[in-house]
Amino acid sequence: MMNPAVPERFANGPATRWFASGRSQARPSSLGRRCAPRWRWKSLSGSSGSIIVEYAITASLLMTLLFGIVQTCFALYAHNFVSDAARMATRYAIVRGSSCTGMSDCGITANQIQTYVRGIAYPGISSTNLNTATTWLSASASPPTTWTACANQCNAPGNAVRVQVTYAFPMFIPYWKSTTVNLTSTSQMVIWN
């Protein structure tokens, strides 16, 4: 029999839980009505300092990884530029050989090729970190054709020019040592003018 002084929801005692459907289910005795809020509050207050420390460590590792990926993308961009600059410098040299006519800089030298490569303006690339090494090669008289380096500048048609472009890429990653990565590309073509 129900006591009229006790509301219907507490008729079976405090160890029951009432659902919207009106059915009750007994709670485990270790999780009383008042224990759950205290337990939640205690766990939040006791671990809040460790959560901040864990977040700081995880965030710094994640940011280091993220900046490392971004720097690697910049290095790939710079390597693409270096290989393009080597090809452009070689093309520039093959049309300005010793028998060239009609151009102001015929009989090109290694210093002129260096100046040309540094004059190519790619965004994000420091031209002071660009260096070129130019080698003129002469062909062998008998087949198969082998190339040997000339003692001096032999930029006659039929010979070859090899341009090697090197870029000192500064890599900056937070919490990591700063290094310089040397990116190198070589291009070789036969002089035809």
Rosetta blueprint (number, residue, H / E / L):
1 M L
2 M L
3 N L
4 P L
5 A L
6 V L
7 P L
8 E H
9 R H
10 F H
11 A L
12 N L
13 G L
14 P L
15 A L
16 T E
17 R E
18 W E
19 F L
20 A L
21 S L
22 G L
23 R L
24 S E
25 Q E
26 A E
27 R L
28 P L
29 S L
30 S L
31 L L
32 G L
33 R L
34 R L
35 C H
36 A H
37 P H
38 R H
39 W H
40 R H
41 W H
42 K H
43 S H
44 L H
45 S H
46 G H
47 S H
48 S H
49 G H
50 S H
51 I H
52 I H
53 V H
54 E H
55 Y H
56 A H
57 I H
58 T H
59 A H
60 S H
61 L H
62 L H
63 M H
64 T H
65 L H
66 L H
67 F H
68 G H
69 I H
70 V H
71 Q H
72 T H
73 C H
74 F H
75 A H
76 L H
77 Y H
78 A H
79 H H
80 N H
81 F H
82 V H
83 S H
84 D H
85 A H
86 A H
87 R H
88 M H
89 A H
90 T H
91 R H
92 Y H
93 A H
94 I H
95 V L
96 R L
97 G L
98 S L
99 S L
100 C L
101 T L
102 G L
103 M L
104 S L
105 D L
106 C L
107 G L
108 I L
109 T L
110 A H
111 N H
112 Q H
113 I H
114 Q H
115 T H
116 Y H
117 V H
118 R H
119 G H
120 I L
121 A L
122 Y L
123 P L
124 G L
125 I L
126 S L
127 S H
128 T H
129 N H
130 L E
131 N E
132 T E
133 A E
134 T E
135 T E
136 W E
137 L E
138 S E
139 A E
140 S L
141 A L
142 S L
143 P L
144 P L
145 T L
146 T L
147 W E
148 T E
149 A E
150 C L
151 A L
152 N L
153 Q L
154 C L
155 N L
156 A L
157 P L
158 G L
159 N L
160 A E
161 V E
162 R E
163 V E
164 Q E
165 V E
166 T E
167 Y E
168 A E
169 F E
170 P E
171 M E
172 F L
173 I L
174 P L
175 Y L
176 W L
177 K L
178 S L
179 T E
180 T E
181 V E
182 N E
183 L E
184 T E
185 S E
186 T E
187 S E
188 Q E
189 M E
190 V E
191 I L
192 W L
193 N L
